[in-house]
Amino acid sequence: MADLPLSGQRIDLEHGGVAWWPCHIGKNAEIGPECSIGALAHIGQRVVLGRGCKIQGSAYIADECVLGEGVFIGPAAVLLNDKFPPSNDRGKWKPIHVGDGAVIGGNATVIPGNSIGELSVLAAGAVLTKDLPANEVWGGNPAVFLMTREAYEARREVDT
C-alpha cells in the first residue's frame, strides 16, 4: 500500500476521457468519449455514460443506469437502482435513465426507476421520487417543479 498515491492521480481514458484516482468503474461499464469522472466516484457495473458526461467526486451511480450525452452529476449525488434493498435480484432493479444535457446537483438523490428528461435540472440536495420531465427544474424533498429550464438559464445570466 505504501506505493499507492494518497492524492488524486489523473488516469487518461479512451477517446479523450479522464478519471481521477481513486474512483471505481464497474465491470462492463461503457464510458463515452470526453467523459470526466471525479475522485471517489462510483460508477457501477453495466452503466452507460454518453459523450461528454461530467461526474463529480463522490457521486454514486448504481449498476445499469444510463446517462445520455453531456450529463452533469454534482458531487455526492446518488442514482439508485434497487427500490427495496437489498433485493439481491437484478430482475427487481429499476435503473435510472438520464436524458441528454441534464444536470443533477450535489447531494441530490434519485430513487430507483425515475427518469430524468433531456435538459432538465435536479437541484442540489433534492430527492427525486417520480419522473422529471424534459426542460424542467425541480428541487426539494420530495422534489417538485420550480421553473422551466429557460427560466433557470435566464437566472444564471443575471446571478453571475
Buried (B, 14 or more C-beta within 10 A) or exposed (E): EEEEEEEBEEBEBEEEBEBBBBBBBBEEBEBBBBBBBBBBBBBBEBBBBBBBBBBBBBBBBBBBBBBBBBBBBBBBBBBBBBEEEEEEEEEEBBBBBBBBBBBBBBBBBBBBBBBBBBBBBBBBBBBBBEEBBBBBBBBEEEBEEBBBBEEBEEEEEEEE
